[in-house]
Every structure is written in structure tokens, then in C-alpha cells.
Amino acid sequence: MNADCHRSPLSSDRTATRAQVQRIRTWALLLLWSCQFGCTGFARDGELSDLGSLARSILGANQGVYVESADGSVLVAQADSVPVHPASVSKVPTTLALLHRLGPEYRFITTFAATGPVRDGLIDGDLVADGGGDPYFVDENALLVAQRLNESGVRRVTGVLRVRGALLFNWQADGVAAPLQQALSGNTSVTAWTTVQALSPALQVPPAVQFAGAAPSAGSGTGDALAARPLVIHRSQPLLSLIKSLNDYSNNIFKPLADAAGGIGSVEGLARQSVPETMRSEIILGDGAGTDPRNRLSPRAAVHLLQALERELAVSGHTLVDVLPVSGIDAGTLHDRLNGPDESGRIVGKTGTFGDYGASALIGAVPTTDRGTVYFAILNHGVPVSEARRRQDRFLRALLARLSTSPWPYQPDLRPAVARAEAVRVPPNGQ
């Protein structure tokens, strides 16, 4: 007898029931899968919907904050069109203008030349330092120049050091001739010497050039300085890494740097052209560093300037982390802020602080897995600096908790700045 003949109607019903159950299970799994990807999105949107109330309660109802995702969705907008003093956030439009005008690989040139003949290791005249606006020429760079002079045979100068052009030394613009002459003579900090020695282990003592003259100054010097023969050309580190170093610590040497970008009028003009027309009047710059009382910026304009900077960087294959500090990683203003396990490396931004104006700011960007980059600007005014920073960090922690974030793909360049600079000897024939 065929075994199938023994199958009862009940057995047939059970087989059908199992098939139905399997189909139900399949649909249930599909629904669960759909909710994991779709419903989670809705839940996250729901969580983000409370950001406005959090901004009011954490930052204060009259404080400016603006948050926008990569697709243009506005997540928070509070007093976002009100321009207030941005303090050092003013360095962001200056950074944009410098990169746009000069390019990321630009190097500032400082030329060291002799006003008299050079023979037997002696310059019979003065040594002229012809500045080209390098804002990062410090003791280490002076030792690098002295090393190249020694390598070319120069060890003594009958005259003095003369300075001309736009020359900054150790972050100072005035009275730089005397301290620069001292540095070229090998008299620098121990830290500067050990840094240079680490780059050139064969050096046993600091490189030095001895000056017989005692009164270095600005001016053309003895002889015809215009016809002075170049001996060493110093090239700064590339503009990209130079700006990164200055922004990490928010150094106000950015103020004269605006001149290299065409002047503060050009910086302001480019900044206004880089944002929607409705926001252009919300950008006012009296200087490029953030110390001028006239400076004004709105939160939404700050975010759009950050996006403009990102676009400018993308042209050369770079990102915001190449010019702005990354929280918890880079030394400087953001090293000790937002540096917890789920925060460090997730925020790239620019701080701004000027207590005299009641200004404290933080703008930046966060990478997410589902919304692209999320940009933010918090511009506090009339709040004590320490309290403003506490509120900023608390709000950003709430934002991070509601976003699916990931760290920026970033490895800091830990070399000393002088390792990225160059000093090149000029042959006697100038070739």
C-alpha cells in the first residue's frame, strides 16, 4: 500500500498550517528588518525633534545656535540670523581666503643675503633678512638658517643683522632684528636647539653666526642692500599645515595674515560671496583674527562659511581636519574638550573666545553614518566664558547622543613645525 494512502486529512491540515506559519514568520522577519532600518530612522528623527528645546534650556533662549545636515535639513535654528561677535571664529573666513588666493602648497619666503663680499667664512658687511610675511618663523627656523649658513662656510659677519620687508619672529612684528640676531648667533632656548638637533643628529653644538656689530635694526644696512647677494632662502612649511597649527592654538598672528589674503576687505568680500545672498549682511569683518570689536557673524552664516571652506579644501583633496583642530586629538583649544570615549575624534571645529566682548563660540562638523556631515554653530554672547563653554559642550554631547556618528578619518602630523620648513643654500653664481 502506498504510504500516502495512510495520510489522514488531519495530517494534510497540519502540513498546510506549518506552511502558513512559515510564511507568517517570514513576513515577521521582513517587518522586523524593515523597522530596524526604517523605524529606527523615524525614532532618530523623533529624538532630534527635541534639539530645539534642548538649545533653549541648555544654551539659553537668546543664544544663537544653528545645526544643519549635509542635505540642507535644518535641525536647530535659534537666533540663527542674528550676527554677534564671533571672536576667533573670524579665522575661518581668513582661512578660506588664504587657501583660495594662495593654495594649500604655498610657502612664505624669507631670504638671507650679504651686503658685502663673502670670503674665508666672513661676510664683510651686513646680513640682511628680507621677510615675506612668514608668520611661523621662530627660534628653530633661525637655527635652521644658521645651519645652512655654516654649511656654506659663513661663520662671521663684520656688520649686523638688518631686517626689511614683512618679517615676523617668535610671533612678534616689532623690534625683531635684535632677537633674530641672537638666535642666528646660536642663543635660543634649549627646546629649540634639541628640536633642531633631533632633525640633524650630526650637529654637536648649535649652529651659529657671530656678528661683530652690536646694533641690529630695520633698514637697508651698510652697502647697497638692494644688490645684496642671497645666501640662504628659507621656505615656510606649506600653507595648509601652517594654518592648521595656527588654528589648533587659535594664534592671533592671523591678523596680519589677512594681508596675504588680499587684505581684510578681500577676506570679507569672499566670505560674503560664499554664502547665500540673504546671509551676506550677517558677515562683518574688521580683522581676520577676531580681535576687532566690529566683527560680526550669525550662526547660520558661520555654518555656510564652514561648508564653503570644506568645498575649497575638496578641490585639493583635503578636508576640514587638515586646517581645523579635532577634539580630543590635536593639541590646542579642543584637546581637553569633548574628549570622552564616544566624543574624541568626532568633532572638528573652531573655537572663539573674547571675554572683553562677552563672546564665546564653537562651530564645527560631525560625520554621521546616515546624514552625511552635520554642521553646527554656537555663538554665545553675554555669558561668562567658562559657563559658555560648559553649555556648548553639554549641548554637543546631547547632539552626539542623538546622531549615529563616527570619528573623522584623521592621523595628526606629530613632526615639529620646523621639520616641514626648508632652508636652501644659494650657490655663489645664483644658480
Phi, psi and omega in degrees: 000137178296133181300332181295336181291340180276353184283123183273163175305327179296318179297319178297319179296320180296321178298317179295320182296319179298321179296319179295319179297320179297320178295320180297318179297319179299313179297323180295319178296319178297319179295318179296316179299319180296319181291326179298326183259326181269309184295326178299321178300316179296320179297320181293320176301321178296321178295322181290339183294343180268004182296326179298314179292326177294321178299318180293318185282325183273311185272331185111139187295337182259008182265143185276130176210141180214130179229130183221138178271172187299331181275006178092359178292129180270117182269328177213137174213105180227120184048036190284342180257006182269114180282130177229173179292125184265359184052226188287357170298342174301340179290341180294309176296329176294318176301315178301313183293320179298313180294321181293321184276320189253331183090155187292338183264002182299141177234135175282139185252131171236123185251135177249123188225158179257137179271351180226180181295152178244119178207143178054040177076010184238130169270114180272078183158212180253160170258126182254129173256111183258104187280147177238022175090013178297117181277352187242037176266111186230188184309314181301320180291324177297320177294324177297319177294315179300322178299317180291323176297316178298319180296332177273001177101354183276123178227346181222152177227127180288335182257224184230180172272129175246138182245137174214166181078192181272091182240122175249142179221129182050043175072010180246148179253339184251144175061039186271346186299312183296310179294329177291321177298319177299318180294318178295336177278002178093003182266087179229180176292157177298323180299317179298316182295314182295329178294315179291320179298324178297330178280335180227078186302339180291340179291128179257332178227158180299136174298146186205147172237125182268134181251129176283326178287157186240359186231073177295150182199173173282148179137180186280337178081183180285151182076189181267096183296330180296335180258013182300142183271123179297137178247317181221135174249122178259126178249126180297169170299157180304150184306321184301308181288330178296313179297320179302312180299317182290321180289326179303319181259358181057048182288131184282008172295352174301335183302305176289340179297334178301331178296322179293339178268008179105003181100159186296331177296320178291322178299312180296318181299315179294320180300316181293323179292340186271357181238164177305150185303325182294344183256355189296325180287352181269009177240114178228124182234122173264338174207173184262006183247330179112016180260345182283132182294344181281343185301135178215145179204139176266157179301317182291324176294324178298317178297317181291330174292322177297319178293323177295320177297319178298319178295319179297318180294323183298333180301324181257013177079024181245171180228180183300330181293345180279350181227351182232154182290149177253128187299136176076356183241303183284139173296147179123214192291336182249007184296320184255018178239141178049052186242021177288174183304322181260015182238319185304131178083358183262346182238125170249134186193187179223127177271166174208129181217126173208091186301327181299330180259002182066031185251132172213127187220157172208119175237156181177196185212149181229128175281136177235161182275345185233348183237010187068209179280134175252126184254147180217156173215126175239115180242098179275148174214144179070020179238134177307142188304312182298321179290320179299316179296320178299316179294317180301312182295321180295317180294318181292328175295321176295321178294314179299323181294337182259359179244153173270093189259164174217155178293153173294139173289100192206132171234117182292147174275108187269003178291151174296152184303322183296336179292341179264354177269170180223141171230122188239131176286140177262122180300155182305327180274001178079004181271000000 
